[in-house]
Amino acid sequence: MFILMLVILSYSFIRLNKSPVFLLPTFYMSVCCYTYIGTEFLDFAKEVPFNFYDFISKEYLYRSYGIFILAASAFITGTLLIKDNRTYSRANQPTSSYNRRNRNNIYIIFLYLFLIVLLHLGNGFGNLYYREGYTLDGAGLSSARILYTMILPLLCLCLPFYKGSSTKFILILLLYLLVLGTSSRNLIMIPACYFVGSYIRYRKINFISVVFSLLAVMFSVALVMETRNNIIQGVIPNINYLFDNGIDLTFIGLAINYLTSFSVFATALTIQDHSFDSISFITSLNPLPSSYLNIEYMVQVQKLNENAPFPALGTLALSGNIAIFIYYFLSGMIWKFLYNYFEKKWYPMSIFISMLFILFTILSTQYNLRGATRLLYYLVFLGATIKFMFILRYNLNLMLLSSSKNSH
């Protein structure tokens, strides 16, 4: 089984130079390999929140590996049915006049400033810099926080396209310090999405950037976990805490495990201790808004404990291997088709799709099935809407051209 994980991981990593959608099977198999080594040969992967590993039998742990392998294989199969775009580097395309580069910088700065405003409105100006405890106690605008959560990964994907290394460094540093003040796991998005944005721009990955990005992600998770329980929080207290106390290395190990082995253990625990529930499963896949569905029942049924929901993979596994294959096969086709289409037709939209794809990849391993599936529905709706706009614009241009000829 471990050999099969390595084979799929190697294949997916090699295919990354063709399409970024292979990030999903690469991530899935990396998680499995890390967990397998950290439980079979060593002990470093066993320490996770809620001590899930202590409640799992070996049989179901191995089944969980099989579920990840099946999902990754089905996803790859779906992507292979869609032809790859021609491999190219955005940096080497003959598109970049000075005006074009300057215009891109303006767009990124506008998005950056908009995000900073949302961050302050969502948390409250004073609370962002200094507050007691992690919760906001009603402060700030919830709608602004929702928009901020959606735009943050998009901005981080766009920052590698900014021209000007010194200014870009200042923008990233300032953003990191402000998000640090929220003590939120959104901090992880900055190094992770910046790395993916760099890959999308240059279509190549080097060992140094991978190692640096992984270290930055681990550092960010550990920092959030260590400061979240502080009595006084915010930008200023959290920076002071970092300088005074540094990072506890035990939090780094726990942070890595939370992003990796926790996903495998949660899936194993789901299939070991729970059974298929048709009503909650249908609710998870239903595209209707939550107000039309019995969401409370779904949330109540799909829980490992008070704070940990069934992961999407676990819920699919309860419904059978056929459901896993169909779901990931169709997901692979949809993600790759729409990414390829917009990469050629409207490149900024392909970056937004990449943001949704990153969220889908992570949510499918740690969050519930409905949370991951809704991103697919958003993707299809956006794709269909923009395609309709393209068709409408094309026909309007034809009508204008026809009327212009008739007038002459």
C-alpha positions as CSV (number, residue, x, y, z in Angstrom):
1,M,0.0,0.0,0.0
2,F,2.8,2.4,0.9
3,I,4.5,1.7,-2.5
4,L,1.2,2.5,-4.2
5,M,1.0,5.8,-2.3
6,L,4.5,6.7,-3.4
7,V,3.7,5.8,-7.1
8,I,0.6,8.0,-7.2
9,L,2.5,10.8,-5.3
10,S,5.4,10.7,-7.8
11,Y,3.0,10.7,-10.8
12,S,0.9,13.6,-9.5
13,F,4.0,15.7,-8.7
14,I,5.4,15.1,-12.2
15,R,2.0,16.0,-13.7
16,L,2.0,19.4,-11.9
17,N,3.9,21.0,-14.7
18,K,0.9,20.3,-16.9
19,S,-1.9,21.4,-14.7
20,P,-2.3,22.7,-11.1
21,V,-5.3,20.4,-10.5
22,F,-2.8,17.7,-9.7
23,L,-2.3,19.5,-6.4
24,L,-5.2,17.5,-5.0
25,P,-3.8,14.0,-5.5
26,T,-0.3,15.3,-4.6
27,F,-1.6,16.6,-1.3
28,Y,-3.7,13.5,-0.6
29,M,-0.8,11.2,-1.1
30,S,1.6,13.4,0.8
31,V,-0.8,13.2,3.8
32,C,-1.0,9.4,3.5
33,C,2.8,8.9,3.2
34,Y,3.5,11.2,6.1
35,T,0.9,9.4,8.3
36,Y,2.1,6.0,7.3
37,I,5.7,6.7,8.1
38,G,4.8,8.5,11.3
39,T,2.7,5.6,12.6
40,E,4.3,2.4,11.2
41,F,8.0,3.3,11.5
42,L,8.0,6.2,13.9
43,D,5.6,7.9,16.3
44,F,5.6,11.6,15.2
45,A,2.2,11.5,13.4
46,K,0.2,10.1,16.3
47,E,-0.2,13.2,18.3
48,V,-3.3,15.0,17.0
49,P,-6.2,17.0,18.5
50,F,-8.7,14.9,20.5
51,N,-6.2,12.0,20.5
52,F,-8.1,10.3,17.6
53,Y,-5.3,7.9,17.0
54,D,-5.8,6.1,20.3
55,F,-9.4,5.1,19.3
56,I,-8.7,3.7,15.9
57,S,-8.0,0.0,15.1
58,K,-5.3,-0.9,12.5
59,E,-7.9,-2.3,10.2
60,Y,-9.8,1.0,9.8
61,L,-6.6,3.0,9.6
62,Y,-5.6,0.9,6.5
63,R,-9.1,1.3,5.1
64,S,-8.6,5.0,5.5
65,Y,-5.4,4.9,3.4
66,G,-7.4,2.9,0.8
67,I,-10.1,5.6,0.7
68,F,-7.5,8.4,0.1
69,I,-5.9,6.2,-2.7
70,L,-9.3,5.6,-4.3
71,A,-10.2,9.3,-4.2
72,A,-6.9,10.4,-5.7
73,S,-7.0,7.8,-8.4
74,A,-10.6,8.7,-9.4
75,F,-9.7,12.4,-9.5
76,I,-6.7,11.7,-11.7
77,T,-8.8,9.5,-14.0
78,G,-11.3,12.4,-14.4
79,T,-8.6,14.9,-15.1
80,L,-7.0,12.7,-17.8
81,L,-10.2,12.8,-19.8
82,I,-9.7,16.6,-20.3
83,K,-6.8,17.6,-22.6
84,D,-4.0,19.6,-21.1
85,N,-3.4,23.2,-22.1
86,R,0.0,23.7,-23.7
87,T,2.6,24.1,-21.1
88,Y,3.9,27.7,-20.8
89,S,5.3,30.2,-18.4
90,R,3.2,33.3,-17.8
91,A,6.5,35.2,-17.2
92,N,7.7,34.3,-20.7
93,Q,4.6,35.2,-22.7
94,P,5.0,38.2,-25.1
95,T,2.2,40.1,-23.3
96,S,4.0,42.2,-20.9
97,S,4.4,45.8,-22.0
98,Y,5.1,48.4,-19.3
99,N,1.5,49.6,-19.3
100,R,0.2,46.1,-18.9
101,R,2.5,45.4,-15.9
102,N,1.6,48.7,-14.4
103,R,-2.1,48.0,-14.8
104,N,-1.7,44.6,-13.1
105,N,0.0,46.3,-10.1
106,I,-2.9,48.7,-9.8
107,Y,-5.4,45.9,-9.7
108,I,-3.5,44.0,-7.1
109,I,-3.1,47.2,-4.9
110,F,-6.8,47.9,-5.2
111,L,-7.6,44.3,-4.1
112,Y,-5.0,44.6,-1.3
113,L,-6.5,47.8,0.1
114,F,-10.0,46.5,-0.2
115,L,-9.0,43.4,1.8
116,I,-7.3,45.6,4.5
117,V,-10.6,47.6,4.8
118,L,-12.6,44.4,5.1
119,L,-10.2,43.0,7.8
120,H,-10.6,46.1,9.9
121,L,-14.4,46.3,9.4
122,G,-14.8,42.6,10.1
123,N,-12.8,42.5,13.3
124,G,-13.3,46.1,14.5
125,F,-10.5,48.6,14.3
126,G,-9.5,48.5,17.9
127,N,-10.1,44.7,18.3
128,L,-7.7,43.9,15.5
129,Y,-4.8,45.5,17.3
130,Y,-5.7,44.9,20.9
131,R,-8.4,42.8,22.6
132,E,-9.1,40.4,25.4
133,G,-9.5,36.8,24.3
134,Y,-9.9,35.1,20.9
135,T,-13.6,35.8,20.3
136,L,-14.9,39.2,19.1
137,D,-18.0,39.2,21.3
138,G,-20.2,40.7,18.6
139,A,-17.7,43.3,17.5
140,G,-17.1,43.9,13.8
141,L,-19.3,43.1,10.8
142,S,-19.8,39.4,10.1
143,S,-20.5,40.1,6.4
144,A,-17.1,41.8,6.1
145,R,-15.4,38.8,7.7
146,I,-17.0,36.5,5.2
147,L,-15.8,38.6,2.3
148,Y,-12.4,38.9,3.8
149,T,-12.1,35.1,4.2
150,M,-13.0,34.7,0.5
151,I,-10.7,37.4,-0.8
152,L,-7.6,36.6,1.3
153,P,-6.5,33.5,-0.6
154,L,-7.3,35.2,-3.9
155,L,-5.1,38.2,-3.0
156,C,-2.3,35.8,-2.0
157,L,-2.5,34.0,-5.3
158,C,-2.3,37.3,-7.1
159,L,0.7,38.8,-5.1
160,P,3.3,36.8,-7.1
161,F,2.2,38.6,-10.2
162,Y,3.1,42.0,-8.6
163,K,6.1,43.7,-10.3
164,G,8.5,45.1,-7.8
165,S,10.2,42.8,-5.3
166,S,10.8,45.3,-2.5
167,T,7.3,46.6,-2.5
168,K,5.9,43.1,-2.8
169,F,7.9,42.0,0.3
170,I,6.5,45.0,2.3
171,L,2.9,44.1,1.2
172,I,3.3,40.5,2.3
173,L,4.9,41.4,5.6
174,L,2.2,43.9,6.5
175,L,-0.5,41.5,5.5
176,Y,1.0,38.7,7.6
177,L,1.3,40.9,10.7
178,L,-2.3,42.2,10.4
179,V,-3.7,38.7,9.9
180,L,-1.6,37.5,12.8
181,G,-3.7,39.9,14.9
182,T,-6.8,37.8,14.3
183,S,-5.2,34.6,15.7
184,S,-7.0,32.8,12.9
185,R,-5.9,29.8,10.8
186,N,-6.3,32.2,7.8
187,L,-2.7,33.0,8.5
188,I,-1.8,29.7,6.8
189,M,-3.3,30.9,3.6
190,I,-0.7,33.6,3.1
191,P,2.4,31.4,2.5
192,A,0.4,28.5,1.0
193,C,-1.5,30.5,-1.5
194,Y,1.5,32.6,-2.4
195,F,3.4,29.5,-3.2
196,V,0.6,28.2,-5.4
197,G,0.4,31.6,-7.1
198,S,4.1,31.5,-7.9
199,Y,3.6,28.0,-9.4
200,I,0.6,29.3,-11.5
201,R,2.7,32.1,-12.8
202,Y,5.9,30.2,-13.7
203,R,4.6,26.7,-14.0
204,K,7.6,25.2,-12.2
205,I,8.5,24.1,-8.7
206,N,12.0,24.1,-7.2
207,F,13.1,22.4,-4.0
208,I,14.0,25.6,-2.1
209,S,10.6,27.2,-2.6
210,V,8.8,24.0,-1.5
211,V,10.9,23.7,1.7
212,F,10.5,27.4,2.5
213,S,6.8,27.4,1.9
214,L,6.3,24.3,4.0
215,L,8.3,25.9,6.8
216,A,6.3,29.1,6.6
217,V,3.0,27.1,6.7
218,M,4.2,25.1,9.7
219,F,5.5,28.3,11.5
220,S,2.1,30.0,10.8
221,V,0.0,27.1,12.2
222,A,2.2,26.8,15.3
223,L,2.1,30.5,15.9
224,V,-1.7,30.6,15.7
225,M,-2.1,27.5,18.0
226,E,0.3,29.0,20.5
227,T,-1.3,32.5,20.7
228,R,-4.9,31.6,20.3
229,N,-5.4,30.9,24.1
230,N,-3.6,34.1,25.2
231,I,-5.6,36.3,27.4
232,I,-4.6,39.5,25.5
233,Q,-4.5,39.2,21.7
234,G,-4.3,41.4,18.6
235,V,-1.5,42.5,16.3
236,I,0.6,44.3,18.9
237,P,0.3,41.6,21.8
238,N,0.9,38.7,19.3
239,I,4.0,40.4,17.9
240,N,5.3,41.1,21.4
241,Y,4.6,37.5,22.4
242,L,6.5,36.2,19.4
243,F,9.6,38.3,20.2
244,D,9.4,37.5,23.9
245,N,8.7,33.8,23.8
246,G,9.4,32.6,20.3
247,I,7.7,29.4,19.0
248,D,7.4,26.2,21.0
249,L,8.6,23.4,18.8
250,T,6.0,21.1,20.2
251,F,3.3,23.3,18.6
252,I,5.0,22.9,15.2
253,G,4.8,19.2,15.4
254,L,1.2,19.4,16.4
255,A,0.5,21.9,13.7
256,I,1.9,19.6,11.0
257,N,-0.1,16.6,12.3
258,Y,-3.3,18.7,12.3
259,L,-2.8,19.4,8.6
260,T,-1.9,15.8,7.7
261,S,-2.4,12.8,9.9
262,F,-5.5,14.2,11.6
263,S,-7.3,14.0,8.3
264,V,-6.5,10.3,7.9
265,F,-7.4,9.5,11.5
266,A,-10.7,11.5,11.3
267,T,-11.7,9.5,8.1
268,A,-10.8,6.2,9.8
269,L,-12.8,7.1,12.9
270,T,-15.8,8.0,10.8
271,I,-16.0,4.7,9.0
272,Q,-15.1,2.7,12.2
273,D,-17.7,4.2,14.6
274,H,-20.5,5.5,12.4
275,S,-22.9,4.3,9.7
276,F,-24.4,5.7,6.6
277,D,-27.3,8.1,7.0
278,S,-29.2,8.8,3.7
279,I,-30.9,12.0,4.9
280,S,-27.7,13.7,6.0
281,F,-25.9,12.4,2.9
282,I,-28.5,13.8,0.5
283,T,-28.5,17.1,2.4
284,S,-24.7,17.3,2.0
285,L,-24.9,17.0,-1.8
286,N,-28.1,19.1,-2.2
287,P,-27.3,22.4,-4.1
288,L,-30.3,24.3,-2.5
289,P,-29.5,27.0,0.0
290,S,-29.2,26.0,3.6
291,S,-32.5,27.8,4.5
292,Y,-34.4,25.2,2.4
293,L,-32.7,22.2,4.1
294,N,-32.6,20.5,7.5
295,I,-29.0,21.6,8.1
296,E,-29.3,21.2,11.8
297,Y,-30.0,17.5,11.5
298,M,-27.0,17.0,9.1
299,V,-24.7,18.8,11.5
300,Q,-26.0,16.8,14.5
301,V,-25.6,13.5,12.8
302,Q,-22.2,14.1,11.1
303,K,-20.1,14.7,14.2
304,L,-17.1,12.8,15.6
305,N,-17.3,15.0,18.7
306,E,-18.5,18.4,19.6
307,N,-15.8,20.2,17.6
308,A,-14.9,17.8,14.8
309,P,-17.3,17.0,11.9
310,F,-17.1,14.0,9.6
311,P,-14.6,14.9,6.9
312,A,-16.0,14.8,3.4
313,L,-14.0,11.7,2.5
314,G,-15.4,9.9,5.6
315,T,-19.0,10.7,4.7
316,L,-18.5,9.5,1.1
317,A,-16.8,6.3,2.4
318,L,-19.9,5.5,4.5
319,S,-21.9,5.5,1.3
320,G,-19.5,3.1,-0.5
321,N,-16.5,3.0,-2.8
322,I,-18.7,3.7,-5.9
323,A,-19.8,7.0,-4.4
324,I,-16.2,8.0,-3.7
325,F,-15.1,7.1,-7.3
326,I,-18.0,9.0,-9.0
327,Y,-17.7,12.0,-6.8
328,Y,-13.9,12.4,-7.3
329,F,-14.1,11.4,-11.0
330,L,-16.6,14.1,-11.8
331,S,-14.8,16.6,-9.6
332,G,-11.5,16.0,-11.5
333,M,-13.3,16.6,-14.8
334,I,-15.1,19.7,-13.7
335,W,-12.1,21.4,-12.0
336,K,-9.7,20.7,-14.9
337,F,-12.2,21.6,-17.7
338,L,-13.1,25.0,-16.2
339,Y,-9.5,25.8,-15.2
340,N,-8.3,25.0,-18.7
341,Y,-11.1,27.0,-20.3
342,F,-10.6,30.2,-18.3
343,E,-6.8,29.9,-18.5
344,K,-7.2,30.4,-22.2
345,K,-10.2,32.7,-22.3
346,W,-9.8,34.9,-19.1
347,Y,-6.7,34.2,-17.1
348,P,-7.8,36.2,-13.9
349,M,-10.7,33.9,-13.6
350,S,-8.4,30.9,-13.6
351,I,-6.6,32.3,-10.6
352,F,-10.0,32.7,-8.7
353,I,-10.7,29.0,-9.6
354,S,-7.4,28.1,-8.2
355,M,-8.4,29.7,-4.9
356,L,-11.6,27.7,-4.8
357,F,-9.6,24.6,-5.7
358,I,-7.2,25.0,-2.8
359,L,-10.1,25.4,-0.4
360,F,-11.8,22.3,-1.9
361,T,-8.6,20.3,-1.5
362,I,-8.2,21.2,2.2
363,L,-11.9,21.1,3.2
364,S,-12.5,17.7,1.6
365,T,-10.0,16.2,4.1
366,Q,-11.0,18.0,7.3
367,Y,-14.4,19.6,6.9
368,N,-17.8,18.2,6.1
369,L,-19.0,17.1,2.6
370,R,-21.4,20.0,2.2
371,G,-18.7,22.6,2.8
372,A,-16.5,21.0,0.1
373,T,-19.4,20.3,-2.4
374,R,-20.7,23.9,-2.3
375,L,-17.4,25.0,-3.8
376,L,-18.1,22.8,-6.8
377,Y,-21.5,24.3,-7.2
378,Y,-20.1,27.8,-6.9
379,L,-17.5,26.8,-9.6
380,V,-20.1,25.5,-12.0
381,F,-22.4,28.4,-11.5
382,L,-19.6,31.0,-12.0
383,G,-18.4,29.1,-15.1
384,A,-21.9,28.9,-16.7
385,T,-22.6,32.6,-15.9
386,I,-19.3,33.9,-17.4
387,K,-19.7,31.6,-20.4
388,F,-23.2,33.1,-21.0
389,M,-21.7,36.6,-20.7
390,F,-19.0,35.7,-23.3
391,I,-21.8,34.4,-25.7
392,L,-23.9,37.5,-25.1
393,R,-21.0,39.8,-25.7
394,Y,-20.1,38.0,-28.9
395,N,-23.6,38.2,-30.2
396,L,-23.9,41.9,-29.3
397,N,-20.7,42.6,-31.1
398,L,-22.0,40.8,-34.2
399,M,-25.2,42.9,-34.1
400,L,-23.3,46.1,-33.7
401,L,-21.0,45.1,-36.6
402,S,-24.0,44.2,-38.8
403,S,-25.8,47.4,-38.0
404,S,-22.6,49.4,-38.7
405,K,-22.3,47.8,-42.2
406,N,-25.9,48.4,-43.0
407,S,-25.6,52.1,-42.1
408,H,-22.8,52.5,-44.6
